[in-house]
Structures are given as C-alpha cells and as structure tokens.
C-alpha cells in the first residue's frame, strides 16, 4: 500500500484558489490559480467543471472551517451563554490582528459574484444562516427577551468589525464591537 505524500491536483487547486481568492478577491485570474497550483487547465475542468465550480467548492470548504472556528470559540468559553457570545468578539479580535487578514470571505464573495444564480451564493447564504443559528441558540439559552432581533444586531456587529478591520488594518474594531455586544446581550436572563 502506497501513501500519497504530495497533494493531488484537486487539493492543490483548492489550496491555491483558497489563498488567492482571499488575498486578491474572487476576480483573481484562473491562470494565477493554475500557476500556483502547478496544474494544467484540464485539471480544473476535470475536478470542478470550471472556475465557478472551484470558487463554490472553496466557499463550501472554508465555510465549514470557519463555522468550526465559531464553535471552537464558543466551546472554549465554557457553558455560560453570555461569556460564550462575548468570546466570539474576543476571537474576532485575534482574527483581525492577523497580518494576512482581508475581511469576510463570504461578504466579499456575495459582492463580487455578479451573477445572482452563481452557486457560490447558496453556499454563502447557508453559511450566514448557520452563524445566525449559533448565535440565536446562545441567546435563547441565555433567556434573552428578543433573541431574533438581538441575533441580527450581533451579526451586524460581527460583519461590521470584519469590514472595518479589513479596510483599516491599523485599527481593531472587535473590542468596540464587543462593548456594544455586551449591551445587546445584557438584557437576557439565563434559563434555569
């Protein structure tokens, strides 16, 4: 039995597209992706059917990774829903401080993919829905009087922090967003 030590063309295409679409945006040329992946154009069509399929798969893979990161931030904060929700903003602060931070991949994709029928939009919508559900679950556990409305407000703060952090790299808006989140979350009472 032989073990493959070098990633195959599919994995290299995904890795290259993941890096380049985040660093340069969804409009990155496919030739740049092929060059970084060191694969022939035929591999792109063979594994993904074209650039749209590759972008959609990148969004699917990264959305699962990013959802897992949200869950890890929640879990690391223990069992108190208030602390768990605030931990999201602490984690965002760490993410935004990374030198290669470029903002939210999914918001950027939604803006860059002009075709409303692009399959990537379904992936980004699903990702945002799952993040909403995570946050709303914590607010319900907290006993917040308006969990749906508070979820919308917290998601707005998250997206705002990601956008400002990307556009003004010298600042980190996460601590300010966390303070605002405290006032939104503060109205809840933990269920017993």
Backbone as ProteinMPNN parsed JSONL, in Angstrom:
{"seq_chain_A": "XXXXXXXXXXXXXXXXXXXXXXXXXXXXXXXXXXXXXXXXXXXXXXXXXXXXXXXXXXXXXXXXXXXXXXXXXXXXXXXXXXXXXXXXXXXXXXXXXXXXXXXXXXXXXXXXXXXXXXXXXXXXXXXXXXXXXXXXXXXXXXXXXXXXXXXXXXXXXXXXXXXXXXXXXXXXXXXXXXXXXXXXXXXXXXXX", "coords_chain_A": {"N_chain_A": [[0.857, -1.176, 0.0], [0.616, 2.148, -0.925], [1.302, 5.422, 0.231], [0.15, 8.611, -0.429], [2.15, 11.394, -0.513], [2.351, 13.869, -1.582], [0.089, 16.452, -2.28], [-2.704, 15.957, -4.467], [-3.828, 17.091, -7.786], [-6.449, 18.166, -7.425], [-6.537, 18.908, -4.69], [-4.429, 20.732, -4.672], [-5.383, 22.7, -6.407], [-7.618, 23.587, -4.924], [-6.323, 24.59, -2.605], [-4.72, 26.636, -3.698], [-6.681, 28.297, -4.864], [-8.139, 28.944, -2.6], [-6.282, 30.474, -1.125], [-5.61, 32.553, -2.994], [-8.101, 33.712, -3.773], [-8.884, 34.791, -1.389], [-6.816, 36.574, -0.774], [-6.695, 38.217, -3.068], [-9.244, 38.518, -4.048], [-12.39, 37.464, -5.54], [-12.242, 37.831, -8.237], [-9.797, 37.04, -9.114], [-7.506, 35.903, -11.544], [-7.868, 32.878, -13.383], [-5.614, 31.776, -14.457], [-3.59, 32.521, -12.677], [-4.294, 30.983, -10.472], [-3.987, 28.397, -11.527], [-1.256, 28.452, -12.054], [-0.132, 28.79, -9.454], [-1.065, 26.437, -8.293], [0.2, 24.616, -9.835], [-0.844, 23.032, -11.932], [-2.446, 21.707, -14.864], [-4.796, 23.323, -17.054], [-6.771, 21.54, -17.775], [-7.11, 19.959, -15.497], [-8.571, 21.625, -13.808], [-11.097, 21.7, -15.068], [-11.694, 19.021, -15.067], [-11.894, 18.361, -12.333], [-13.553, 20.341, -11.196], [-15.237, 21.45, -13.063], [-14.896, 24.017, -13.964], [-14.11, 27.526, -13.318], [-16.231, 28.619, -11.758], [-17.226, 26.386, -10.403], [-14.967, 25.708, -8.913], [-14.648, 27.981, -7.258], [-17.042, 27.824, -5.831], [-16.65, 25.429, -4.446], [-14.432, 26.13, -2.891], [-15.629, 28.051, -1.235], [-17.467, 26.393, 0.065], [-15.783, 24.602, 1.468], [-14.224, 26.377, 3.066], [-16.241, 27.627, 4.511], [-17.173, 25.611, 6.169], [-14.871, 25.247, 7.709], [-14.68, 27.786, 8.925], [-17.095, 27.965, 10.318], [-16.623, 25.946, 12.151], [-14.579, 27.203, 13.572], [-15.998, 29.281, 14.829], [-17.591, 27.707, 16.499], [-15.6, 26.533, 18.081], [-14.627, 28.796, 19.415], [-16.877, 29.431, 20.933], [-17.145, 27.08, 22.522], [-14.724, 27.094, 23.938], [-15.164, 29.037, 25.789], [-16.65, 28.007, 27.817], [-19.698, 27.212, 29.58], [-21.529, 29.231, 30.065], [-23.856, 31.184, 28.436], [-23.673, 33.97, 27.952], [-20.933, 34.594, 28.306], [-19.98, 32.925, 26.31], [-21.013, 34.081, 23.961], [-19.731, 36.593, 24.01], [-17.163, 35.726, 23.736], [-16.93, 35.224, 21.052], [-16.408, 37.741, 19.975], [-13.97, 38.304, 21.138], [-12.415, 36.339, 19.906], [-12.733, 37.194, 17.234], [-11.275, 39.557, 17.395], [-8.682, 38.532, 17.596], [-8.479, 37.279, 15.102], [-8.711, 39.443, 13.325], [-6.384, 40.806, 13.89], [-4.434, 39.373, 12.589], [-1.756, 39.36, 10.233], [-2.371, 38.751, 7.573], [-5.042, 39.233, 7.299], [-8.024, 39.832, 5.556], [-10.67, 40.474, 5.706], [-14.14, 39.443, 5.582], [-14.599, 36.568, 3.854], [-16.998, 35.665, 2.766], [-18.828, 37.773, 2.669], [-17.398, 39.326, 0.864], [-17.448, 37.616, -1.35], [-20.187, 37.552, -1.93], [-20.554, 40.155, -2.809], [-18.816, 40.254, -4.991], [-19.535, 38.247, -6.802], [-21.255, 38.619, -9.456], [-23.345, 37.402, -10.895], [-26.514, 36.528, -10.001], [-27.346, 33.92, -9.87], [-25.143, 32.411, -9.413], [-23.633, 29.534, -8.083], [-22.147, 29.841, -5.769], [-23.419, 31.73, -4.186], [-25.483, 30.392, -2.855], [-24.011, 28.862, -1.085], [-22.786, 30.837, 0.528], [-25.05, 32.045, 1.645], [-26.062, 29.896, 3.122], [-23.985, 29.52, 4.94], [-24.082, 31.976, 6.381], [-26.627, 31.674, 7.486], [-26.194, 29.496, 9.215], [-24.366, 30.614, 11.049], [-26.006, 32.597, 12.148], [-27.866, 30.892, 13.403], [-26.247, 29.665, 15.359], [-25.659, 31.833, 17.042], [-28.216, 32.744, 17.754], [-29.137, 30.519, 19.137], [-27.527, 30.578, 21.46], [-28.419, 32.977, 22.572], [-31.053, 32.3, 23.127], [-30.621, 30.291, 25.005], [-29.598, 31.879, 26.987], [-31.852, 33.192, 27.694], [-32.699, 35.506, 26.555], [-34.838, 38.296, 25.957], [-35.541, 39.008, 23.343], [-34.494, 37.188, 21.166], [-34.232, 36.813, 18.342], [-34.121, 39.41, 17.217], [-31.915, 40.404, 18.622], [-29.968, 38.677, 17.669], [-29.736, 39.517, 14.996], [-28.655, 42.047, 15.459], [-26.194, 41.416, 16.712], [-24.945, 39.976, 14.665], [-24.721, 41.988, 12.794], [-22.854, 43.601, 14.12], [-20.667, 41.826, 14.109], [-20.194, 41.505, 11.329], [-19.686, 44.17, 10.699], [-17.358, 44.639, 12.226], [-15.594, 42.905, 10.928], [-15.533, 44.055, 8.366], [-14.6, 46.705, 8.847], [-12.172, 46.11, 10.058], [-10.833, 44.983, 7.897], [-10.669, 47.1, 6.083], [-9.36, 49.089, 7.462], [-6.609, 48.388, 8.504], [-4.892, 49.129, 10.6], [-6.4, 49.507, 12.799], [-8.386, 47.825, 15.274], [-11.491, 46.869, 15.367], [-12.872, 45.064, 16.938], [-12.833, 45.043, 19.876], [-14.425, 47.325, 20.431], [-16.798, 46.554, 19.18], [-17.361, 44.414, 20.795], [-17.999, 45.69, 23.214], [-20.394, 46.962, 22.503], [-21.842, 44.67, 21.954], [-22.064, 43.601, 24.504], [-24.003, 45.266, 25.646], [-26.215, 44.599, 24.117], [-26.511, 41.88, 24.627], [-26.809, 41.95, 27.342], [-29.475, 42.232, 28.204], [-30.582, 39.789, 28.642], [-31.649, 36.862, 30.516], [-30.395, 34.094, 32.151], [-31.575, 30.812, 31.536], [-33.021, 28.551, 33.854]], "CA_chain_A": [[0.0, 0.0, 0.0], [1.407, 3.38, -1.002], [0.678, 6.605, 0.807], [0.471, 9.802, -1.195], [2.701, 12.456, 0.333], [2.149, 15.133, -2.28], [-1.331, 16.643, -2.618], [-3.055, 15.799, -5.871], [-4.25, 18.315, -8.471], [-7.666, 18.724, -6.831], [-6.165, 19.56, -3.437], [-3.596, 21.902, -4.975], [-6.274, 23.735, -6.942], [-8.386, 24.144, -3.806], [-5.432, 25.383, -1.751], [-4.334, 27.856, -4.416], [-7.861, 29.155, -5.003], [-8.47, 29.431, -1.261], [-5.337, 31.547, -0.813], [-5.655, 33.68, -3.929], [-9.382, 34.424, -3.742], [-8.929, 35.575, -0.149], [-5.837, 37.664, -0.847], [-6.893, 39.105, -4.214], [-10.653, 38.628, -4.381], [-12.983, 36.436, -6.405], [-11.928, 38.106, -9.641], [-8.445, 36.58, -9.431], [-7.481, 35.161, -12.798], [-7.704, 31.436, -13.253], [-4.225, 31.448, -14.779], [-2.817, 32.65, -11.44], [-4.618, 29.808, -9.653], [-3.339, 27.236, -12.163], [0.191, 28.586, -11.875], [0.213, 28.495, -8.062], [-1.369, 25.025, -8.03], [1.069, 23.817, -10.71], [-1.661, 22.043, -12.634], [-2.922, 22.084, -16.192], [-6.184, 23.792, -17.117], [-7.63, 20.355, -17.866], [-7.417, 19.513, -14.131], [-9.634, 22.485, -13.302], [-12.374, 21.254, -15.628], [-11.895, 17.634, -14.663], [-12.275, 18.263, -10.924], [-14.527, 21.336, -10.743], [-16.096, 21.901, -14.151], [-14.551, 25.39, -14.33], [-13.821, 28.439, -12.219], [-17.385, 28.755, -10.862], [-17.256, 25.208, -9.545], [-13.843, 25.807, -7.987], [-14.979, 29.012, -6.266], [-18.104, 27.289, -4.984], [-16.061, 24.434, -3.556], [-13.623, 26.876, -1.925], [-16.557, 28.629, -0.265], [-18.029, 25.3, 0.856], [-14.742, 24.104, 2.37], [-13.855, 27.394, 4.051], [-17.368, 27.911, 5.401], [-17.151, 24.563, 7.199], [-13.747, 25.574, 8.611], [-14.98, 28.986, 9.695], [-18.149, 27.622, 11.275], [-15.946, 25.197, 13.213], [-13.853, 28.179, 14.386], [-17.003, 29.914, 15.693], [-17.956, 26.718, 17.521], [-14.457, 26.407, 18.996], [-14.617, 29.991, 20.261], [-17.972, 29.267, 21.893], [-16.829, 25.991, 23.44], [-13.593, 27.477, 24.793], [-15.642, 29.977, 26.803], [-17.391, 27.32, 28.869], [-21.123, 26.919, 29.397], [-22.363, 30.421, 30.239], [-24.138, 31.738, 27.104], [-23.189, 35.35, 27.822], [-19.494, 34.505, 28.077], [-19.767, 32.275, 25.013], [-21.269, 35.071, 22.91], [-18.677, 37.601, 24.039], [-15.939, 35.071, 23.269], [-16.883, 35.387, 19.593], [-15.773, 39.031, 19.687], [-12.555, 38.16, 21.504], [-11.824, 35.558, 18.812], [-12.664, 38.082, 16.069], [-10.149, 40.459, 17.609], [-7.464, 37.791, 17.248], [-8.501, 37.061, 13.654], [-8.478, 40.727, 12.663], [-4.992, 41.202, 14.111], [-3.521, 38.588, 11.759], [-1.217, 40.207, 9.161], [-2.968, 38.43, 6.279], [-6.491, 39.398, 7.387], [-8.594, 40.583, 4.439], [-12.112, 40.628, 5.87], [-15.013, 38.276, 5.488], [-14.582, 35.941, 2.532], [-18.361, 35.424, 2.287], [-19.369, 39.072, 2.257], [-16.678, 39.695, -0.36], [-17.948, 36.777, -2.439], [-21.536, 37.999, -2.289], [-20.425, 41.392, -3.574], [-18.03, 40.059, -6.213], [-20.177, 37.321, -7.743], [-22.331, 39.438, -10.031], [-24.456, 36.566, -11.343], [-27.292, 36.128, -8.821], [-27.536, 32.477, -9.888], [-23.873, 31.72, -9.174], [-23.845, 28.585, -6.981], [-21.476, 30.308, -4.563], [-24.353, 32.48, -3.347], [-26.189, 29.439, -1.985], [-23.073, 28.476, -0.032], [-22.622, 31.951, 1.463], [-26.317, 32.196, 2.382], [-26.135, 28.8, 4.081], [-23.012, 29.826, 5.989], [-24.627, 33.044, 7.224], [-27.752, 31.098, 8.231], [-25.659, 28.667, 10.304], [-23.819, 31.521, 12.066], [-27.184, 33.148, 12.828], [-28.427, 29.861, 14.28], [-25.361, 29.512, 16.517], [-25.82, 32.991, 17.923], [-29.573, 32.762, 18.304], [-29.215, 29.434, 20.13], [-26.926, 31.067, 22.7], [-29.32, 33.995, 23.134], [-32.202, 31.579, 23.692], [-30.123, 29.658, 26.227], [-29.451, 32.956, 27.951], [-33.172, 33.675, 28.054], [-32.834, 36.879, 26.056], [-36.246, 38.549, 25.642], [-35.747, 39.148, 21.9], [-33.318, 36.535, 20.588], [-34.106, 37.005, 16.889], [-33.664, 40.781, 16.97], [-30.554, 40.518, 19.157], [-29.094, 37.962, 16.734], [-29.48, 40.421, 13.872], [-27.762, 43.114, 15.92], [-24.857, 40.855, 16.927], [-24.376, 39.656, 13.351], [-24.34, 43.282, 12.225], [-21.593, 43.973, 14.767], [-19.627, 40.923, 13.605], [-19.883, 41.882, 9.942], [-19.069, 45.498, 10.728], [-15.984, 44.505, 12.713], [-14.809, 42.277, 9.865], [-15.357, 45.017, 7.273], [-13.732, 47.8, 9.281], [-10.847, 45.532, 10.258], [-10.205, 44.783, 6.589], [-10.449, 48.378, 5.414], [-8.492, 49.917, 8.3], [-5.829, 47.367, 9.198], [-4.199, 49.626, 11.788], [-7.351, 49.506, 13.92], [-9.077, 46.573, 15.52], [-12.79, 47.271, 15.881], [-13.516, 44.0, 17.717], [-13.133, 45.434, 21.259], [-15.583, 48.223, 20.428], [-17.974, 45.737, 18.862], [-17.64, 43.608, 21.99], [-18.698, 46.55, 24.175], [-21.777, 47.099, 22.034], [-22.47, 43.356, 22.124], [-22.408, 43.458, 25.923], [-25.279, 45.936, 25.924], [-27.268, 43.831, 23.448], [-26.651, 40.606, 25.338], [-27.11, 42.214, 28.757], [-30.9, 42.181, 28.534], [-31.075, 38.425, 28.816], [-31.531, 36.17, 31.786], [-30.087, 32.685, 31.911], [-32.61, 29.834, 31.899], [-32.639, 27.657, 34.964]], "C_chain_A": [[0.904, 1.241, 0.0], [0.598, 4.534, -0.421], [1.13, 7.813, 0.004], [0.956, 10.884, -0.245], [2.5, 13.827, -0.29], [0.665, 15.285, -2.597], [-1.55, 16.508, -4.127], [-3.522, 17.112, -6.484], [-5.483, 18.972, -7.855], [-7.33, 19.512, -5.566], [-5.322, 20.808, -3.692], [-4.425, 23.039, -5.558], [-7.075, 24.402, -5.823], [-7.519, 25.041, -2.934], [-5.056, 26.698, -2.422], [-5.513, 28.819, -4.519], [-8.269, 29.735, -3.653], [-7.572, 30.62, -0.91], [-5.545, 32.771, -1.699], [-6.982, 34.43, -3.915], [-9.518, 35.238, -2.465], [-8.007, 36.783, -0.245], [-6.173, 38.687, -1.924], [-8.352, 39.289, -4.613], [-11.1, 37.565, -5.373], [-12.648, 36.636, -7.876], [-10.518, 37.662, -10.025], [-8.492, 35.724, -10.698], [-7.221, 33.678, -12.582], [-6.281, 31.018, -13.591], [-3.334, 31.551, -13.543], [-3.055, 31.446, -10.528], [-3.915, 28.575, -10.208], [-1.83, 27.273, -11.945], [0.592, 28.237, -10.445], [-0.019, 27.019, -7.732], [-0.453, 24.074, -8.805], [0.303, 22.657, -11.332], [-2.063, 22.595, -13.996], [-4.391, 22.517, -16.11], [-7.165, 22.611, -17.14], [-8.035, 19.87, -16.467], [-8.543, 20.337, -13.515], [-10.997, 21.977, -13.77], [-12.707, 19.832, -15.193], [-12.431, 17.535, -13.235], [-13.405, 19.196, -10.517], [-15.47, 21.838, -11.834], [-15.813, 23.323, -14.605], [-14.356, 26.247, -13.09], [-14.994, 28.568, -11.251], [-17.475, 27.576, -9.904], [-16.145, 25.232, -8.511], [-14.145, 26.822, -6.889], [-16.044, 28.5, -5.304], [-17.553, 26.277, -3.996], [-15.164, 25.105, -2.511], [-14.526, 27.455, -0.841], [-17.153, 27.547, 0.633], [-17.013, 24.818, 1.896], [-14.421, 25.13, 3.459], [-15.014, 27.712, 4.994], [-17.463, 26.853, 6.496], [-16.035, 24.831, 8.204], [-14.083, 26.762, 9.503], [-16.117, 28.763, 10.693], [-17.542, 26.853, 12.446], [-15.174, 26.153, 14.133], [-14.809, 28.935, 15.318], [-17.357, 28.966, 16.837], [-16.835, 26.543, 18.546], [-14.382, 27.603, 19.937], [-15.705, 29.901, 21.33], [-17.611, 28.23, 22.955], [-15.718, 26.368, 24.409], [-14.023, 28.394, 25.932], [-16.454, 29.31, 27.901], [-18.862, 27.168, 28.545], [-22.03, 28.139, 29.525], [-22.603, 31.082, 28.879], [-23.622, 33.159, 26.908], [-21.687, 35.35, 27.527], [-19.184, 33.891, 26.722], [-19.959, 33.277, 23.875], [-20.168, 36.121, 22.866], [-17.344, 37.022, 23.556], [-15.806, 35.159, 21.751], [-16.13, 36.678, 19.248], [-14.294, 39.027, 20.083], [-11.809, 37.407, 20.402], [-11.694, 36.419, 17.557], [-11.504, 39.058, 16.192], [-8.829, 39.797, 17.243], [-7.361, 37.586, 15.738], [-8.121, 38.344, 12.924], [-7.03, 41.173, 12.809], [-3.994, 40.419, 13.256], [-3.041, 39.435, 10.582], [-1.844, 39.937, 7.79], [-4.497, 38.587, 6.276], [-6.998, 40.295, 6.26], [-10.108, 40.739, 4.553], [-12.855, 39.324, 5.73], [-15.062, 37.777, 4.049], [-15.996, 35.871, 1.938], [-19.061, 36.721, 1.898], [-18.709, 39.528, 0.964], [-17.19, 38.894, -1.549], [-19.328, 37.241, -2.888], [-21.493, 39.275, -3.127], [-19.763, 41.159, -4.926], [-18.71, 39.169, -7.243], [-21.432, 37.99, -8.305], [-23.547, 38.626, -10.455], [-25.244, 36.093, -10.125], [-27.535, 34.62, -8.755], [-26.233, 31.704, -9.68], [-24.063, 30.782, -7.983], [-23.136, 28.97, -5.687], [-22.398, 31.07, -3.632], [-25.116, 31.561, -2.397], [-25.297, 29.022, -0.822], [-22.933, 29.598, 0.992], [-23.898, 32.176, 2.276], [-26.437, 31.131, 3.459], [-25.172, 29.042, 5.244], [-23.564, 30.891, 6.938], [-25.799, 32.542, 8.059], [-27.241, 30.295, 9.422], [-25.05, 29.534, 11.41], [-24.954, 32.166, 12.845], [-27.736, 32.143, 13.836], [-27.573, 29.652, 15.525], [-25.597, 30.624, 17.531], [-27.203, 33.001, 18.561], [-29.755, 31.665, 19.351], [-28.667, 29.914, 21.476], [-27.825, 32.112, 23.365], [-30.56, 33.348, 23.75], [-31.802, 30.878, 24.991], [-29.979, 30.684, 27.349], [-30.806, 33.425, 28.471], [-33.397, 35.108, 27.616], [-34.278, 37.12, 25.64], [-36.542, 38.672, 24.143], [-34.578, 38.5, 21.159], [-33.15, 36.762, 19.084], [-33.563, 38.396, 16.574], [-32.233, 40.965, 17.473], [-29.558, 39.786, 18.259], [-28.745, 38.852, 15.562], [-28.499, 41.516, 14.267], [-26.336, 42.599, 16.119], [-24.182, 40.506, 15.609], [-23.948, 40.937, 12.64], [-23.014, 43.759, 12.829], [-20.437, 43.111, 14.267], [-19.204, 41.338, 12.199], [-19.232, 43.254, 9.868], [-17.622, 45.442, 11.193], [-15.089, 43.897, 11.643], [-14.533, 43.264, 8.728], [-14.403, 46.141, 7.666], [-12.309, 47.287, 9.484], [-10.097, 45.322, 8.958], [-9.831, 46.101, 5.932], [-9.523, 49.316, 6.177], [-7.62, 48.993, 9.141], [-5.11, 47.844, 10.454], [-5.11, 49.636, 13.012], [-7.908, 48.105, 14.095], [-10.413, 46.92, 16.153], [-13.464, 46.236, 16.779], [-13.769, 44.39, 19.172], [-14.331, 46.387, 21.36], [-16.867, 47.479, 20.126], [-18.363, 44.89, 20.07], [-18.395, 44.435, 23.027], [-20.153, 46.739, 23.783], [-22.532, 45.784, 22.204], [-22.885, 43.133, 23.571], [-23.748, 44.096, 26.237], [-26.442, 45.195, 25.263], [-27.555, 42.545, 24.214], [-27.164, 40.82, 26.751], [-28.555, 42.111, 29.143], [-31.417, 40.801, 28.831], [-30.895, 37.897, 30.215], [-31.333, 34.685, 31.48], [-31.257, 31.808, 32.36], [-32.108, 28.958, 33.037], [-33.292, 26.318, 34.787]], "O_chain_A": [[1.823, 1.362, 0.81], [-0.622, 4.602, -0.567], [2.323, 8.02, -0.219], [0.266, 11.247, 0.707], [2.482, 14.836, 0.415], [0.045, 14.361, -3.123], [-0.706, 16.888, -4.938], [-3.604, 18.129, -5.794], [-5.556, 20.198, -7.772], [-7.783, 20.643, -5.391], [-5.481, 21.82, -3.01], [-4.196, 24.205, -5.24], [-7.196, 25.626, -5.78], [-7.939, 26.138, -2.564], [-5.073, 27.752, -1.786], [-5.36, 30.019, -4.288], [-8.697, 30.886, -3.573], [-8.058, 31.653, -0.45], [-5.644, 33.894, -1.203], [-6.996, 35.655, -4.032], [-10.195, 36.266, -2.456], [-8.376, 37.887, 0.155], [-5.967, 39.885, -1.73], [-8.656, 40.145, -5.443], [-10.282, 36.861, -5.965], [-12.76, 35.703, -8.673], [-10.091, 37.891, -11.157], [-9.408, 34.924, -10.889], [-6.451, 33.286, -11.705], [-5.789, 30.016, -13.071], [-2.416, 30.748, -13.379], [-2.126, 30.952, -9.889], [-3.321, 27.8, -9.459], [-1.206, 26.244, -11.683], [1.54, 27.481, -10.233], [0.747, 26.423, -6.975], [-0.343, 22.892, -8.48], [0.712, 21.497, -11.279], [-2.018, 23.802, -14.233], [-5.121, 22.116, -15.203], [-8.259, 22.694, -16.582], [-9.165, 19.424, -16.268], [-9.375, 19.803, -12.781], [-11.928, 21.84, -12.976], [-13.871, 19.493, -14.98], [-13.315, 16.725, -12.954], [-14.149, 18.884, -9.587], [-16.409, 22.579, -11.543], [-16.441, 23.793, -15.554], [-14.429, 25.76, -11.961], [-14.782, 28.622, -10.04], [-17.769, 27.754, -8.722], [-16.346, 24.827, -7.367], [-13.918, 26.544, -5.711], [-15.952, 28.72, -4.097], [-17.948, 26.27, -2.83], [-15.147, 24.679, -1.356], [-14.213, 27.356, 0.345], [-17.324, 27.762, 1.833], [-17.352, 24.649, 3.068], [-14.355, 24.786, 4.639], [-14.786, 28.035, 6.16], [-17.799, 27.174, 7.636], [-16.226, 24.664, 9.408], [-13.801, 26.744, 10.701], [-16.096, 29.316, 11.792], [-17.907, 27.082, 13.599], [-15.121, 25.934, 15.343], [-14.465, 29.201, 16.47], [-17.416, 29.373, 17.998], [-17.098, 26.419, 19.742], [-14.105, 27.442, 21.125], [-15.48, 30.253, 22.488], [-17.758, 28.483, 24.15], [-15.768, 25.997, 25.582], [-13.317, 28.511, 26.933], [-16.903, 29.985, 28.828], [-19.238, 27.013, 27.384], [-23.193, 28.08, 29.126], [-21.645, 31.502, 28.23], [-23.182, 33.514, 25.814], [-21.229, 36.027, 26.607], [-18.228, 34.295, 26.059], [-19.162, 33.318, 22.937], [-19.72, 36.498, 21.783], [-16.5, 37.749, 23.031], [-14.694, 35.166, 21.224], [-15.31, 36.694, 18.33], [-13.47, 39.672, 19.435], [-10.706, 37.793, 20.014], [-10.662, 36.382, 16.887], [-10.828, 39.353, 15.206], [-7.957, 40.43, 16.647], [-6.278, 37.706, 15.164], [-7.3, 38.323, 12.007], [-6.505, 41.855, 11.928], [-2.817, 40.777, 13.21], [-3.838, 40.161, 9.987], [-1.844, 40.821, 6.933], [-5.165, 38.125, 5.352], [-6.468, 41.383, 6.037], [-10.76, 41.105, 3.575], [-12.266, 38.243, 5.756], [-15.512, 38.483, 3.147], [-16.161, 36.007, 0.726], [-19.8, 36.764, 0.914], [-19.375, 40.053, 0.072], [-17.348, 39.439, -2.642], [-19.606, 37.316, -4.085], [-22.297, 39.453, -4.042], [-20.122, 41.81, -5.908], [-18.479, 39.328, -8.442], [-22.51, 37.934, -7.714], [-24.672, 39.12, -10.378], [-24.718, 35.344, -9.302], [-27.891, 34.098, -7.699], [-26.223, 30.476, -9.761], [-24.608, 31.202, -6.962], [-23.491, 28.474, -4.618], [-22.194, 31.065, -2.419], [-25.364, 31.929, -1.249], [-25.775, 28.849, 0.299], [-22.957, 29.341, 2.196], [-23.827, 32.466, 3.47], [-26.86, 31.419, 4.579], [-25.514, 28.794, 6.4], [-23.516, 30.725, 8.157], [-25.951, 32.939, 9.214], [-27.789, 30.398, 10.519], [-25.205, 29.219, 12.59], [-24.881, 32.275, 14.069], [-28.037, 32.495, 14.977], [-28.105, 29.48, 16.622], [-25.719, 30.373, 18.73], [-27.342, 33.237, 19.761], [-30.455, 31.866, 20.344], [-29.282, 29.677, 22.515], [-27.969, 32.121, 24.587], [-31.055, 33.804, 24.78], [-32.561, 30.877, 25.961], [-30.215, 30.377, 28.517], [-30.896, 33.99, 29.561], [-34.181, 35.839, 28.221], [-34.893, 36.245, 25.032], [-37.679, 38.459, 23.722], [-33.753, 39.207, 20.58], [-32.022, 36.89, 18.607], [-32.651, 38.542, 15.76], [-31.426, 41.618, 16.811], [-28.421, 40.233, 18.107], [-27.581, 38.937, 15.172], [-27.612, 41.869, 13.49], [-25.376, 43.269, 15.738], [-22.979, 40.717, 15.451], [-22.922, 40.958, 11.96], [-22.152, 44.266, 12.111], [-19.343, 43.622, 14.028], [-18.017, 41.502, 11.914], [-18.327, 43.474, 9.063], [-16.756, 46.112, 10.629], [-13.949, 44.327, 11.47], [-13.426, 43.303, 8.192], [-13.501, 46.489, 6.903], [-11.348, 47.963, 9.118], [-8.875, 45.462, 8.909], [-8.784, 46.202, 5.293], [-8.961, 50.242, 5.592], [-7.852, 48.829, 10.339], [-4.751, 47.021, 11.297], [-4.632, 49.76, 14.14], [-7.898, 47.301, 13.163], [-10.473, 47.232, 17.342], [-14.532, 46.509, 17.328], [-14.85, 44.091, 19.679], [-15.15, 46.265, 22.271], [-17.903, 47.737, 20.738], [-19.546, 44.676, 20.335], [-19.33, 43.936, 23.654], [-21.042, 46.683, 24.632], [-23.713, 45.778, 22.554], [-23.934, 42.546, 23.838], [-24.541, 43.545, 26.999], [-27.545, 45.172, 25.809], [-28.711, 42.177, 24.418], [-27.871, 39.973, 27.296], [-28.853, 41.916, 30.321], [-32.57, 40.643, 29.232], [-30.098, 38.413, 30.999], [-32.031, 34.11, 30.645], [-31.848, 32.028, 33.417], [-30.916, 28.673, 33.149], [-33.099, 25.424, 35.612]]}, "name": "protein", "num_of_chains": 1, "seq": "XXXXXXXXXXXXXXXXXXXXXXXXXXXXXXXXXXXXXXXXXXXXXXXXXXXXXXXXXXXXXXXXXXXXXXXXXXXXXXXXXXXXXXXXXXXXXXXXXXXXXXXXXXXXXXXXXXXXXXXXXXXXXXXXXXXXXXXXXXXXXXXXXXXXXXXXXXXXXXXXXXXXXXXXXXXXXXXXXXXXXXXXXXXXXXXX"}
